[in-house]
Amino acid sequence: MMRSRLCIHDLVTGATEEVLATDSLIEAPNWTPDGGALIVNGEGRLLRVPLEAPGLVPIDTGHAVNCNNDHGVSPDGTRLVISDSTDTGDSCIYVLPVEGGEPRRVTAEVPSWWHGWSPDGTTLAYVGRREGLFGIYTIPVDGGAEAHLISGGGHYDGPDYSPDGRWIWFNSDRGGSMELWRIPAEGGEPEQMTRDDRVNWFPHPSPDGSTVLYLSYEPGTEGHPRERNVELRLLDLGDGSVRTLLELFGGQGTINVPCWAPGGGRFAFVRYEREEA
């Protein structure tokens, strides 16, 4: 059995607060823009966790009942985006009202896994697999054609916007090992942002744009599995330094999607704990 522990880490004090523990698998916390709740997924559904009275409150996602851990909240707090495979058998991106309701399909092509919402609320960034190749794409949230930013052999994942909307961060092994990269949001040449022997995933720029939070696996890890000893690390964009904030048992589900608190200074994550049968 696996126990999930939903936590908040405070960068100023260095303290970690446990918000909720459950024997269910929950993943990928987002904040609501008012700072009053976290949103996670579990058992194919989305769940709201009110911070004043923590509990797992189901969100109505209509017919979409196979939601994965690639979900988020619009910058203005009015909409949710989900990645769900109910209709197509492959992950597809939908949006729905933040209070719940019937989702509207955004991406025609599958599979597509959401990861970032542009700061102005108009555009979604996501991972797609097209003709067998992974890549990073964007699409207008209200509908339209997808734009291809980059793809190739190997893996591309975790696209998330910088707070000024200029960059899309992602992770890729395009250089031989899994590192953090960024690319201009309108397209252009990618820039490698980490270089070490660890396996680095899911970059999330802080709301003030000064740092990037990411998940770091031990050297030699294949993919982004759960149930691993991992680190949550912070890249300083001023001097390029990296520091380890936390060491924990986690991986897949810990910080797959944007997880910074409104205004920065805190972030949410999930750690896991094996329980004896």
N, C-alpha and C positions, 0 to 999 in steps of 0.2 A: 504494500500500500504506500501511497505518497500523500504527504500532508503539504498543503500550500500555505505560505505565510505572506500576506500582502503587507508591505512595509513602505515607510516614507523615511528618506534620509535627508538630514539638514546639513548643508555644506558649512554653515557658519559655526554651529555648535559641534558638528561631527557626530551627533546623536542619531540613532535609528529607532524609529517608533514602529512597533507592530500594530497594524490597524485591525487585522482580522486573520484568523487561522481557520482552515477548513480541511476536511478529509477529501473534498472534491478537487479536481484539477482545475485551477483558474490560472489565467495568463494575461500578460500584456496590458498593464494598467495605463489608462489615459486619465487626465484631469478634465473636469468640466471647467470652462473659463471663469466661473464665479468662485472656484476653489473649494466648493462645498461637497464635491463627490468625486469618486474614482469610477471608471468604467472598465470592466474586465470581461473576458469571455470564459465560458465553461460549458461543456457538454453541448456544443453547437449553438449556444445562445449567448446574448449579451446580458450583462448584469450590472446594475448600478450599486455602488457602495457609498451610502451617505456617511460622511465623516462624523457627523454629530451623533449618529446611532448606527454604527457599522453593522451591515448585514448584506446578504446577497439578494437584491431586489430585481426580479426579471424585467427586462425591457421587451416590449412587443416588437418583434421584427417580422410580423406578418408571416408570409409563407416561407421565409428564409430561415431554416432551422438547422443549417449546417455551417454556421459562421466559424471561421478560423480565427487565429490570433492577430489578424491584420485589420484593425479597425481604429476609428478615431472620431474626434469631434471637430466641427468646423470652427474657424477662428472667432466667429460671432456667437457661437454656442447654440445655434438654432438647428443644426443638422448633425446626424451621424453618418459615417461611411463604414460600410462593412464589406468583407470579402467572404462570399458564400458560394457553395457548390450545389445547392438544392436543385436548381433548374437545369444546369448543364453537366453536372458531374465533375466539372473543373471549376477552380476558383474564378469568380466573376465579381465585379465591383458594383455596389448599389449605394444609394443614399436614401435616407428616411428622416422624418422629423426627430429631434432629439428626445422628445417624450415618447417616441415609439410610433409605429404605424406601418403601412404597407410600403416596402422599399421600391424604388425606381432604379432600373438598370442603367448603368453608365457606360460600361465597356462592352462593345460587341465581340471583341476578340477574347479568347480564353486560351490558357489560364492567365489570369491577371490578379496580382496581389497588391492591395493598396499599402502605402507607407507614409505619404506626406501630403499635406494640404497647404497650398500657397498662402502666404500671410494675408493677401488681399481676398482670399476666399473663392477665387475664380477657377482654380486649376488643381487637379489631383496628380500626384506623382506615384508611380507604381512599378512593380516588376512584372514583366511579361515574358512568356516563352513563345517564340514565334519560329516556326520551321526548325524546332529543336534547339534554338539558341536563346539563352537568357539575355535580357537587356532591360534598360531603364526607359520608361515612357511617361508622357504626360497627356492629359486630356482635359478639356473644359468640363467643369462639374455639371453644367447644365446641358451637356451633350455636344457631340461633334466628333471629329476624327482624332485618333491618337497621334501624337508626335513622337517619333523615335529619337532618343538622345544618344544612346550608345548600346552596343551589344557585341557579342563575340563568343569565342570558346571559353569554357570555364563558367564561373558563376558571378552573377550580379544580384545585389539584394539591398534592402533597407534604405531606399531613397527618402531623404528628409530635407526640407528647405531650411536655408539659413533665414534668420528673422527679417533680414532686409529683402528677401526674395531673389537675391542675385545668384545664389548657388544652390545646387542640389547635391547633398552629400550621399555617398553610398559606400558599400563594401564590395570588393571584388578581388579575385585571384588572377586578374588579367596580367599582373606582373610576375606571377609564379607562386606567390603566397597571398593569403587572405589579408588585405590591408584596407585602410580607409582611403577614399578618394573623394574628390568633388569635381563638378562640372558646371559650367554656366547654365543657368536655368533655361536660357533660350538656345542652348546648344553650343558646342565648341570643343576645345581640347580638354581632356580630363587632367587633373593634377593629383598626384599621390601625396597623401598627408601623413601617413605613418610608415615607419620602416623598422620592424623588429622581428624577432623570431616567434612571436605569439600569433594566434589566429584571431583576428579582430573583426567584429560584426556590429551592425546596427548603430551607426553614429546618429546622435541627436544633439544638434546645436542648442546651446542655452538661449533663453529668451533675450539676453543682452548681446548675444553674438560673440562673447569673449572666449567661450570654451565649448568643447564637444564631449558629451558623455558617450561611452560605448562599452560593449561587452567584449571581454577578452578571454579566449580559451588558452589552454596550455598548448605548447608547440606540438605539432603533429596531429592535432584534432582534425577529423574529417567532418565537413558539414557544420551544422549548428545543432548538435544533439542536446537533449535535456539530460538531467542527472549527471552533471559534471562539476568538478571544482573549477570555478570561473572567478574572474575579477571584474568589477565595475571600475573603469578607468576614466580619467578626465584629461583631455588634451587642451592645453592652454594655447590659444591662437596668437597670443602676444609674443611669447618666447619659444614656442614649440615644445615645451616640456610636458611630460606625462606623469601623472601620479595615480597610484592605486588608492581608490576610496574604500572599497570593500572587497573582501574575499568571501565567497559563499558557495553553496551547493545549488546550482541552477543551470542556466543555459537557455535552451528553447523555452520561450514563455516569460523570461525574466524581464527584458525590456525590448521586445520586438518592435514596438511602435512608440511615437512621441510620448514622453512620460514626465516632462518638466512641469512643475507647478506654475500657475500664472505668476509672472513677475520674476521667476527663477528663484534660486536659493535652496530649493528642495526638489526632489524627484521621487517618484514612486517606482517600486520594483516588486517582483515576486521571488522569494527564495523557496526552496523545496526541502523536504525532510523525509527520509525513508522511515517508514514505520514497520516494525516487526510484524509478520503475519501471525 
